[in-house]
Amino acid sequence: MTLAVSRKERLCFLTLTTKCDKNQPENRLKRIKNQNYAFTKLKQKIERFLQKAMYIRHCKKHKLSPFELHSDKKAIKYSQLYGLFKFKFKYFKLKTSEGGGVMHIVFRKGYNVPKIPFQWLSLQWNKIWFSPRVNISEIKIRNADRLSMYLVGQYFAKQPVIRMSYGHQWVNQGFKKSFNHLIEVYGFKRAIEIWQKRMSNNDLPTVALTRQTRFRWRKLKTISKPKPLQRDNTWQSTFEADVINGATLLFLRYRVSAVSIE
């Protein structure tokens, strides 16, 4: 939620149901094991649909033809331009055992990303999972605490949760290790304050933390070497000071050798 505000994204709520036979209640959870695979296929369809919609909108804005014919088939005309509008589905998912298995999904998308049509979404889910009942809406809650309390009170407390999962783009890859490292260094309360501040400033790492990068969370004090003063009390670079000191040392050695020869 905090990331959605800092990155200027919209939060949407998606519900996917499962059609079951009420006359056979013992078989209502028979297909629930394959529901995650069906959701993955739907997610890929949504990503391609939104990428194509943004590409067409851009072509229409600049008066370009988005498609061309190849052997009587419509194909993307500007492939490099099409790749610029790649969309990733950033989601947090709860799977419950109500009915034949229901998925409650919260996902983020930018304000420039078009809306997902309800009829198209229902048709795609019916093709994949043979269940046309879906629901999609935008979340008006702009407070992370209120949204988390709503999810916990509505689903964790009242409905049997089977699985909770999230996508790689929901926060960042390896954020669990980085948060545990913050707890080790600063303690739990201070780690939450630092994490909230970093999320509000959109200052989270985008790759997994390893042994090479995990210590970047600590800001070590750097001791800078003071620059020497010239005779007129002005600062000079260290390189210039080394050159001057070396020339002075050579001159003194020359004078000492000359005095010894005399």
Number of C-alpha atoms within 10 A of each C-alpha: 22 19 20 20 17 14 16 13 18 19 22 17 17 17 17 22 22 24 17 18 11 11 8 8 12 9 12 19 15 12 14 18 10 10 18 12 13 15 16 11 14 18 16 13 15 19 15 15 16 20 20 19 16 19 22 17 14 16 16 12 9 8 9 13 12 20 15 13 10 10 7 7 8 11 13 17 15 15 12 9 14 18 12 11 17 14 19 19 17 18 22 19 18 19 23 21 17 16 15 19 22 21 24 18 20 23 22 23 20 13 11 9 15 14 14 14 9 13 10 12 20 18 15 18 22 16 13 15 20 15 17 19 15 19 14 18 14 14 14 10 12 14 11 14 11 12 15 12 12 13 14 13 12 11 16 15 10 9 14 12 17 15 11 13 11 15 15 15 14 17 18 14 16 15 17 13 14 21 15 13 17 21 15 11 12 12 12 13 9 13 18 15 10 14 16 14 14 16 18 17 14 15 12 16 15 12 11 14 18 11 7 7 12 14 14 10 11 9 7 8 6 6 6 6 7 9 13 15 12 10 7 6 8 9 13 12 11 13 10 11 16 12 11 11 12 11 11 12 12 11 11 11 10 11 11 11 10 10 8 7 6 5
